[in-house]
Amino acid sequence: DSKLPELPPSVSNLNNLQVLILDSNLLTWLPPEIGALVNLKVFSLNNNSINALPLEVVNLISLSSMLLDNNNLEWLPAQLAQLPHLEHLNVKGNPLSTIPEDVLRNGSADIISYLRELHKMKV
């Protein structure tokens, strides 16, 4: 049973990739080159140890589902709100301190709305 310790920067060469499932690996970070995957629709990173998302995730303009359950995320970039097709953002089991507990409990739609409001305030 081999687990991926890191995602190589060469992932940027997969620019037609639409689904990337990296569940249950040993990932602690993502390379900024991940932003080159502009056709990615589903990105699943459940059950890793990711500490933070690179700001380049805002370049994933086709993304509709980002699954981040059970990682080590303490915050989410408000810029995620810029992703026009994002409908599912799963973040259960993360020590998120920047999103109110009631918003987290209500699920994807409320989390995305919260990030959109937060992003509006920062612009």
Rosetta blueprint (number, residue, H / E / L):
1 D L
2 S L
3 K L
4 L L
5 P L
6 E L
7 L L
8 P L
9 P H
10 S H
11 V H
12 S H
13 N H
14 L L
15 N L
16 N L
17 L L
18 Q L
19 V E
20 L E
21 I E
22 L L
23 D L
24 S L
25 N L
26 L L
27 L L
28 T L
29 W L
30 L L
31 P L
32 P H
33 E H
34 I H
35 G H
36 A H
37 L L
38 V L
39 N L
40 L L
41 K L
42 V E
43 F E
44 S E
45 L L
46 N L
47 N L
48 N L
49 S L
50 I L
51 N L
52 A L
53 L L
54 P L
55 L H
56 E H
57 V H
58 V H
59 N H
60 L L
61 I L
62 S L
63 L L
64 S L
65 S E
66 M E
67 L E
68 L L
69 D L
70 N L
71 N L
72 N L
73 L L
74 E L
75 W L
76 L L
77 P L
78 A H
79 Q H
80 L H
81 A H
82 Q H
83 L L
84 P L
85 H L
86 L L
87 E L
88 H E
89 L E
90 N E
91 V L
92 K L
93 G L
94 N L
95 P L
96 L L
97 S L
98 T L
99 I L
100 P L
101 E H
102 D H
103 V H
104 L H
105 R H
106 N H
107 G L
108 S H
109 A H
110 D H
111 I H
112 I H
113 S H
114 Y H
115 L H
116 R H
117 E H
118 L H
119 H H
120 K H
121 M H
122 K H
123 V L
